[in-house]
Amino acid sequence: MKQYALLRILLACFFLYVAWPEIGKQTSNAGGYFWAGWLIFFLLVVGANLATMLKMTKPPVMEQSREKQTAIGKN
């Protein structure tokens, strides 16, 4: 289900768009650590969904087709 992975990437990009102006305004070390962690999490989300879109990993169980689930259940 490529469309779910694409929607998650677009949602993550929207969150980055909303957060980008605030990243430069932080002044404390704690704020810097928070934004660094946030950006690392953003890269993990985008990378994982790109891997799903490129079929490098299996999609989550709830996104697999019904035929595969019933075939697994019969074995």
VEXZATI-710814 format. One line per 2 residues: their letters; for each residue x, y, z of N, C-alpha, C. Coordinates in pm, 1 decimal, decimal comma, always signed. Layout:
! residues N
A	X:Y:Z:X:Y:Z:X:Y:Z | ...
//
This chain:
! residues 75
MK	+83,8:-118,9:+0,0:+0,0:+0,0:+0,0:+88,1:+124,9:+0,0 | +127,9:+160,3:-118,6:+216,9:+274,8:-131,8:+150,0:+404,9:-90,3
QY	+18,0:+412,7:-107,3:-48,2:+539,2:-77,6:-42,1:+573,4:+71,6 | -43,0:+472,9:+159,8:-32,8:+500,0:+303,0:+106,3:+552,8:+338,5
AL	+208,8:+491,5:+279,0:+344,9:+538,0:+304,7:+363,0:+680,0:+251,7 | +308,3:+707,3:+135,1:+317,9:+841,7:+78,0:+243,6:+943,5:+164,2
LR	+127,6:+906,2:+215,8:+52,8:+996,9:+303,2:+128,8:+1025,0:+432,3 | +195,5:+923,4:+487,5:+273,9:+945,6:+608,9:+393,0:+1037,0:+581,8
IL	+456,5:+1022,6:+465,6:+567,4:+1111,4:+429,8:+517,2:+1253,8:+413,4 | +403,3:+1271,0:+346,6:+347,9:+1405,3:+329,0:+308,6:+1468,3:+462,7
LA	+254,6:+1389,0:+553,8:+219,6:+1440,4:+685,9:+344,5:+1483,2:+762,9 | +449,8:+1403,2:+755,6:+575,6:+1439,2:+822,0:+633,4:+1566,8:+761,1
CF	+625,4:+1581,8:+629,6:+674,4:+1703,8:+564,6:+591,1:+1825,1:+605,0 | +461,7:+1806,1:+622,3:+377,4:+1916,4:+667,9:+417,5:+1959,6:+809,4
FL	+443,0:+1861,8:+896,7:+486,4:+1895,7:+1032,2:+620,5:+1969,2:+1030,0 | +710,0:+1927,9:+941,6:+837,2:+1998,1:+928,9:+814,6:+2140,7:+879,6
YV	+724,2:+2160,0:+785,9:+691,1:+2292,4:+734,9:+638,9:+2383,3:+847,2 | +554,9:+2328,6:+933,0:+499,4:+2407,0:+1043,5:+606,6:+2436,3:+1148,1
AW	+695,0:+2342,3:+1174,2:+794,2:+2357,7:+1281,0:+917,8:+2435,3:+1237,9 | +945,9:+2445,3:+1108,0:+1070,4:+2504,2:+1061,1:+1097,5:+2645,1:+1114,3
PE	+999,2:+2737,0:+1117,1:+1029,8:+2871,2:+1169,8:+1070,7:+2870,7:+1316,9 | +1021,1:+2777,6:+1395,1:+1051,9:+2771,5:+1538,0:+1189,1:+2712,6:+1566,1
IG	+1243,0:+2635,6:+1472,4:+1371,4:+2570,4:+1496,4:+1481,6:+2674,3:+1513,7 | +1480,1:+2777,5:+1432,7:+1583,3:+2879,6:+1441,5:+1568,7:+2974,0:+1559,1
KQ	+1453,2:+2976,8:+1622,9:+1427,7:+3069,9:+1732,9:+1470,9:+3017,7:+1868,9 | +1506,2:+2893,5:+1880,5:+1541,7:+2837,0:+2011,2:+1672,5:+2897,9:+2058,6
TS	+1683,6:+2919,7:+2188,5:+1802,3:+2984,0:+2245,0:+1872,1:+2899,2:+2350,9 | +1805,5:+2801,1:+2406,3:+1866,1:+2722,5:+2514,0:+1920,1:+2589,5:+2460,5
NA	+2004,7:+2526,8:+2541,4:+2057,3:+2395,2:+2504,5:+1947,2:+2290,5:+2500,1 | +1853,9:+2299,6:+2593,6:+1743,4:+2203,5:+2596,2:+1661,0:+2213,8:+2468,4
GG	+1639,7:+2335,8:+2422,6:+1566,5:+2353,9:+2297,9:+1641,0:+2296,4:+2178,5 | +1772,2:+2312,4:+2178,5:+1853,1:+2254,6:+2071,5:+1847,6:+2103,5:+2070,1
YF	+1853,1:+2042,2:+2189,5:+1842,5:+1897,0:+2198,1:+1705,4:+1848,6:+2152,6 | +1601,2:+1922,6:+2189,3:+1465,9:+1884,8:+2148,5:+1454,1:+1886,7:+1996,2
WA	+1499,3:+1993,5:+1932,9:+1485,3:+2004,0:+1787,6:+1575,5:+1904,9:+1715,7 | +1693,2:+1877,2:+1771,4:+1779,4:+1775,6:+1711,5:+1710,6:+1639,1:+1716,8
GW	+1651,1:+1606,4:+1831,2:+1576,4:+1481,4:+1842,6:+1456,5:+1477,6:+1749,4 | +1389,7:+1590,1:+1735,7:+1272,6:+1598,0:+1647,7:+1312,9:+1575,9:+1502,5
LI	+1423,0:+1636,8:+1461,2:+1469,2:+1619,8:+1322,7:+1517,4:+1477,7:+1296,5 | +1580,6:+1415,1:+1395,2:+1621,6:+1275,4:+1378,7:+1499,3:+1185,5:+1365,7
FF	+1397,7:+1210,4:+1447,2:+1273,5:+1132,9:+1437,2:+1207,8:+1153,6:+1300,7 | +1209,1:+1277,9:+1251,1:+1154,5:+1307,0:+1118,4:+1227,2:+1224,8:+1012,2
LL	+1359,6:+1220,4:+1018,1:+1436,5:+1144,2:+919,0:+1408,0:+994,4:+928,8 | +1389,2:+944,0:+1050,1:+1354,4:+802,7:+1066,3:+1217,9:+771,2:+1005,2
VV	+1121,4:+858,2:+1027,9:+987,0:+836,7:+973,0:+990,8:+838,9:+820,4 | +1056,4:+938,1:+764,3:+1063,6:+949,0:+618,3:+1141,6:+830,6:+560,4
GA	+1252,9:+795,3:+622,2:+1332,1:+682,7:+572,7:+1257,8:+550,6:+576,9 | +1186,8:+525,4:+684,4:+1111,1:+400,6:+696,2:+1000,4:+393,8:+592,3
NL	+933,3:+505,0:+569,8:+825,8:+503,9:+471,4:+879,2:+497,8:+329,0 | +995,3:+557,0:+304,1:+1057,4:+541,6:+172,2:+1097,3:+396,3:+148,3
AT	+1147,7:+329,9:+250,8:+1182,0:+188,5:+237,9:+1057,8:+105,4:+207,3 | +945,6:+139,0:+268,1:+820,9:+68,2:+239,4:+775,5:+95,3:+96,9
ML	+787,0:+220,5:+53,1:+745,1:+253,7:-83,0:+832,6:+184,9:-187,5 | +960,9:+169,8:-160,1:+1052,7:+105,7:-253,9:+1056,1:-46,1:-236,6
KM	+969,8:-97,5:-150,2:+955,0:-240,3:-122,6:+1084,9:-302,6:-72,4 | +1158,3:-226,5:+8,6:+1278,3:-279,1:+71,2:+1243,1:-354,2:+199,9
TK	+1126,3:-323,7:+256,3:+1077,9:-391,1:+375,8:+933,4:-432,6:+352,2 | +884,0:-521,9:+435,4:+743,8:-561,4:+425,4:+657,2:-451,6:+485,5
PP	+539,3:-426,7:+429,0:+449,5:-329,0:+490,5:+394,9:-382,8:+622,8 | +343,1:-294,3:+708,2:+283,9:-341,5:+833,4:+173,3:-443,6:+807,4
VM	+148,2:-528,3:+904,7:+52,7:-638,2:+889,2:-85,2:-586,9:+849,4 | -128,0:-476,5:+910,0:-262,4:-427,7:+879,9:-274,1:-369,6:+739,2
EQ	-161,6:-346,9:+669,7:-166,4:-295,1:+534,0:-144,2:-402,9:+429,3 | -120,6:-526,4:+471,1:-102,2:-634,3:+375,0:-236,9:-675,1:+319,3
SR	-235,5:-729,8:+199,8:-362,0:-763,7:+134,1:-429,8:-881,0:+204,1 | -559,5:-889,7:+186,4:-638,6:-995,2:+251,6:-599,5:-1133,7:+200,4
EK	-563,9:-1145,4:+70,9:-528,7:-1275,1:+15,5:-407,2:-1333,1:+85,4 | -308,1:-1249,6:+113,4:-188,5:-1297,9:+181,3:-221,2:-1338,7:+324,3
QT	-310,0:-1266,0:+390,4:-345,0:-1299,6:+528,1:-420,2:-1430,6:+534,5 | -511,0:-1455,0:+440,1:-584,6:-1580,9:+441,3:-495,0:-1696,6:+402,3
AI	-399,3:-1675,3:+313,4:-306,0:-1780,9:+276,2:-216,9:-1816,8:+394,0 | -179,1:-1718,4:+472,8:-96,4:-1744,3:+590,1:-178,3:-1822,5:+693,3
GK	-305,6:-1790,0:+708,0:-391,3:-1856,4:+805,2:-419,8:-2001,0:+770,5 | -417,8:-2037,3:+641,6:-447,4:-2173,9:+598,7:-330,8:-2267,0:+623,1
N	-209,9:-2216,2:+628,3:-91,4:-2302,3:+645,2:-76,4:-2350,4:+783,4
//
